Amino acid sequence: MFKNIIAPMQAWLLSQGKCVGCGKVLEQKKGKGLVQVTCVCGRVYMYDTEGKKFRRATLDEIK
């Protein structure tokens, strides 16, 4: 039940370009394809430059 409440809120924050942990605005870096973005709180996101959307990075994508 807790996940049903939190997941839509996190999706809304990501659609606004904000971190799901601290709420700060994420940088939209330049590049092609997927670009790795790290928030000041340490969470790692992937930014799709073509679709202009953020998503959480998987463990395989974190370098």
MIMI-35032 format. One record per residue (C-alpha): residue number from 1; residue in one letter; x, y, z negated. Coordinates in nm, 4 decimals, m for minus. Layout:
<padren = NUM&roti = A&x = X&y = Y&z = Z>
...
This chain:
<padren = 1&roti = M&x = 0.0000&y = 0.0000&z = 0.0000>
<padren = 2&roti = F&x = 0.2843&y = 0.2410&z = m0.0818>
<padren = 3&roti = K&x = 0.4309&y = 0.1944&z = 0.2668>
<padren = 4&roti = N&x = 0.0930&y = 0.2801&z = 0.4226>
<padren = 5&roti = I&x = 0.1052&y = 0.6180&z = 0.2517>
<padren = 6&roti = I&x = 0.4732&y = 0.7031&z = 0.3109>
<padren = 7&roti = A&x = 0.5221&y = 0.5855&z = 0.6740>
<padren = 8&roti = P&x = 0.2891&y = 0.8453&z = 0.8363>
<padren = 9&roti = M&x = 0.4523&y = 1.1232&z = 0.6335>
<padren = 10&roti = Q&x = 0.8000&y = 1.0141&z = 0.7424>
<padren = 11&roti = A&x = 0.6861&y = 0.9921&z = 1.1072>
<padren = 12&roti = W&x = 0.5464&y = 1.3452&z = 1.0840>
<padren = 13&roti = L&x = 0.8725&y = 1.4793&z = 0.9360>
<padren = 14&roti = L&x = 1.0772&y = 1.3162&z = 1.2147>
<padren = 15&roti = S&x = 0.8431&y = 1.4586&z = 1.4807>
<padren = 16&roti = Q&x = 0.9122&y = 1.8039&z = 1.3306>
<padren = 17&roti = G&x = 1.2892&y = 1.7382&z = 1.3471>
<padren = 18&roti = K&x = 1.3304&y = 1.7199&z = 0.9688>
<padren = 19&roti = C&x = 1.5055&y = 1.4680&z = 0.7446>
<padren = 20&roti = V&x = 1.2740&y = 1.2188&z = 0.5711>
<padren = 21&roti = G&x = 1.4843&y = 1.2358&z = 0.2527>
<padren = 22&roti = C&x = 1.5511&y = 1.6023&z = 0.1861>
<padren = 23&roti = G&x = 1.3281&y = 1.7785&z = 0.4416>
<padren = 24&roti = K&x = 1.6039&y = 1.9903&z = 0.5957>
<padren = 25&roti = V&x = 1.6010&y = 2.0639&z = 0.9678>
<padren = 26&roti = L&x = 1.8231&y = 1.8267&z = 1.1689>
<padren = 27&roti = E&x = 2.0684&y = 1.9581&z = 1.4287>
<padren = 28&roti = Q&x = 1.9780&y = 1.8862&z = 1.7894>
<padren = 29&roti = K&x = 2.3187&y = 1.8060&z = 1.9323>
<padren = 30&roti = K&x = 2.4058&y = 1.8236&z = 2.2997>
<padren = 31&roti = G&x = 2.4996&y = 1.5164&z = 2.4981>
<padren = 32&roti = K&x = 2.3414&y = 1.2442&z = 2.7061>
<padren = 33&roti = G&x = 2.1373&y = 0.9515&z = 2.5849>
<padren = 34&roti = L&x = 2.1406&y = 0.8776&z = 2.2122>
<padren = 35&roti = V&x = 2.3466&y = 1.1071&z = 1.9901>
<padren = 36&roti = Q&x = 2.4213&y = 1.0277&z = 1.6248>
<padren = 37&roti = V&x = 2.3188&y = 1.2995&z = 1.3764>
<padren = 38&roti = T&x = 2.4020&y = 1.2905&z = 1.0047>
<padren = 39&roti = C&x = 2.1995&y = 1.4972&z = 0.7585>
<padren = 40&roti = V&x = 2.3608&y = 1.6798&z = 0.4668>
<padren = 41&roti = C&x = 2.2035&y = 1.4212&z = 0.2322>
<padren = 42&roti = G&x = 2.3827&y = 1.1376&z = 0.4163>
<padren = 43&roti = R&x = 2.1001&y = 0.9789&z = 0.6155>
<padren = 44&roti = V&x = 2.1926&y = 0.8918&z = 0.9725>
<padren = 45&roti = Y&x = 1.9586&y = 0.9496&z = 1.2669>
<padren = 46&roti = M&x = 1.9714&y = 0.8947&z = 1.6401>
<padren = 47&roti = Y&x = 1.8615&y = 1.1840&z = 1.8623>
<padren = 48&roti = D&x = 1.7292&y = 1.1018&z = 2.2094>
<padren = 49&roti = T&x = 1.8299&y = 1.3991&z = 2.4246>
<padren = 50&roti = E&x = 1.5987&y = 1.3037&z = 2.7101>
<padren = 51&roti = G&x = 1.2881&y = 1.2499&z = 2.4969>
<padren = 52&roti = K&x = 1.3942&y = 1.5095&z = 2.2363>
<padren = 53&roti = K&x = 1.2983&y = 1.2806&z = 1.9473>
<padren = 54&roti = F&x = 1.4687&y = 1.1671&z = 1.6282>
<padren = 55&roti = R&x = 1.4616&y = 0.8195&z = 1.4739>
<padren = 56&roti = R&x = 1.6424&y = 0.6469&z = 1.1905>
<padren = 57&roti = A&x = 1.9627&y = 0.4760&z = 1.2961>
<padren = 58&roti = T&x = 1.9936&y = 0.0990&z = 1.2586>
<padren = 59&roti = L&x = 2.2897&y = m0.0557&z = 1.0757>
<padren = 60&roti = D&x = 2.4406&y = m0.1626&z = 1.4100>
<padren = 61&roti = E&x = 2.4420&y = 0.1991&z = 1.5357>
<padren = 62&roti = I&x = 2.6181&y = 0.3468&z = 1.2324>
<padren = 63&roti = K&x = 2.9909&y = 0.3756&z = 1.2939>
